[in-house]
Amino acid sequence: MFAKRLNDLAERKRLIVLEAGLHRSLVELECASLHVRLNSAGTSIRAGSLWLIAGGAVAGLLATRPGGGLAHWVPTALSAWRWVQRLK
């Protein structure tokens, strides 16, 4: 009885160690993928950083207005964005 319980615990420990290794590998893979995405996002942000800063400031100002100022301007902003994209 004791030997069987000990073997069960040893087997369970091996399984947990293998699962931990698998999860560690998955986390490393996700970190590498995130690193690649952040590098590419950083490049595109640097290219339009002035527009990004200005847009963030305007969105912040509209968000602080009473009465849902930002929600009121989102459809207008999206229409303007589509119009600008068509001009390119």
C-alpha positions in Angstrom: 0.0 0.0 0.0 2.7 2.4 1.0 4.9 1.6 -2.1 1.9 2.1 -4.4 1.2 5.5 -2.9 4.9 6.4 -3.2 4.9 5.4 -6.8 1.8 7.4 -7.5 3.3 10.4 -5.9 6.5 10.0 -7.9 4.6 9.6 -11.1 2.5 12.7 -10.3 5.7 14.7 -9.6 7.2 13.7 -12.9 4.0 14.8 -14.7 4.0 18.2 -12.9 7.6 18.7 -13.8 6.9 17.9 -17.4 3.9 20.3 -17.5 6.0 23.0 -15.9 8.6 22.6 -18.6 5.9 22.8 -21.3 4.4 25.9 -19.8 7.9 27.5 -19.5 8.5 26.8 -23.2 5.2 28.3 -24.1 5.9 31.5 -22.1 9.3 31.8 -23.7 7.7 31.4 -27.2 5.1 34.0 -26.4 7.7 36.4 -25.0 9.7 36.1 -28.2 6.6 36.7 -30.3 5.7 39.7 -28.3 9.2 41.1 -28.6 9.0 40.9 -32.4 5.5 42.5 -32.4 6.7 45.3 -30.1 9.7 46.0 -32.3 7.6 46.3 -35.4 5.0 48.5 -33.6 7.8 50.7 -32.3 9.0 51.3 -35.8 5.5 52.3 -37.0 4.9 54.5 -34.0 8.2 56.3 -34.5 7.2 57.0 -38.1 4.0 58.8 -37.0 4.8 59.8 -33.5 3.7 63.4 -33.9 0.3 62.3 -35.0 0.1 59.8 -32.3 1.0 62.4 -29.6 -1.5 64.9 -31.0 -4.2 62.3 -31.3 -3.7 61.1 -27.8 -3.9 64.6 -26.4 -7.1 65.3 -28.3 -8.6 61.9 -27.2 -7.6 62.7 -23.6 -9.3 66.1 -23.7 -12.4 64.7 -25.2 -12.6 61.9 -22.7 -12.6 64.3 -19.8 -15.5 66.3 -21.1 -18.8 65.8 -19.3 -21.5 64.1 -21.4 -19.4 61.5 -23.1 -17.3 63.9 -25.3 -15.1 61.1 -26.7 -18.0 58.8 -27.5 -19.6 61.6 -29.4 -16.5 62.2 -31.6 -15.5 58.6 -32.3 -17.7 58.2 -35.4 -16.5 61.5 -36.8 -12.9 60.5 -36.2 -13.3 57.1 -37.8 -14.9 58.7 -40.9 -12.0 61.2 -41.1 -9.5 58.4 -40.8 -11.2 56.4 -43.6 -11.2 59.6 -45.8 -7.5 60.1 -45.1 -6.7 56.5 -46.0 -8.6 56.8 -49.3 -6.4 59.8 -50.2 -3.2 57.8 -49.8 
